[in-house]
Amino acid sequence: MHTQPFTSTAALPYLEHLAQLRIQVFRDFPYLYEGDMGYEMDYLQTYIHAPDSVIVIAFDGEKVVGASTGIPMAFEPENIQLPWREQGYDIDKVFYYGESVLLKGYRGRGIGVQFFEHRERWARQLGRFDIATFCGVVRPDDHPDRPPDFVPLDDFWRKRGFTKTKDLVCYISWLDVNEEQESAKPLHFWYKRIN
């Protein structure tokens, strides 16, 4: 097992694996994402081509078992930027962690910690970011698809030094596994000062 960061087009050979991984992992609660390979391949292009983005890949031998992304907030869509702009933040000083996905059998081995460490190291190395942030989907506690053994990642994120923002929320649309049409889901931002 090892994790390795890739920048620019270096991750291109793994793009299809990353798209499949996102679909597989995000199908579970709390994302419940139906998944679409074409959309995923397009989505990942942003992280391949945006300046100063990073993709951290977890390998078991040659097998891709996890991935994590980071990108300057300025290259994210307007719906991700807007809550920060409305609160008066300088988007050019915010580094955004896109997602971390890891196959179930590999969780609890410290890979998630490495994902956060690699991305923070990269953002600090770039030298122009004050804040690292990410957002997590908000689902009601009584959601019908919530597994009885579901444990939110809040404690894990706090241990990485992140704090839940008071009211920074964005909305992203996707098709849930039980939906016929896409709907907008609220995602709450967490942040950490890195400068």
Sequence and secondary structure as in RCSB ss.txt:
>XXXX:A:sequence
MHTQPFTSTAALPYLEHLAQLRIQVFRDFPYLYEGDMGYEMDYLQTYIHAPDSVIVIAFDGEKVVGASTGIPMAF
EPENIQLPWREQGYDIDKVFYYGESVLLKGYRGRGIGVQFFEHRERWARQLGRFDIATFCGVVRPDDHPDRPPDF
VPLDDFWRKRGFTKTKDLVCYISWLDVNEEQESAKPLHFWYKRIN
>XXXX:A:secstr
 EEEEEEGGGGGGGHHHHHHHHHHHHTSTTT B   HHHHHHHHHHHHHSTT EEEEEEETTEEEEEEEEEEGGG
S HHHHHHHHHTT  GGGEEEEEEEEE GGGTTSSHHHHHHHHHHHHHHHH   SEEEEEEE   TT TT  TT 
  SHHHHHHTT EEEEEEEEEEEE BTT SS EEEEEEEEEEE  
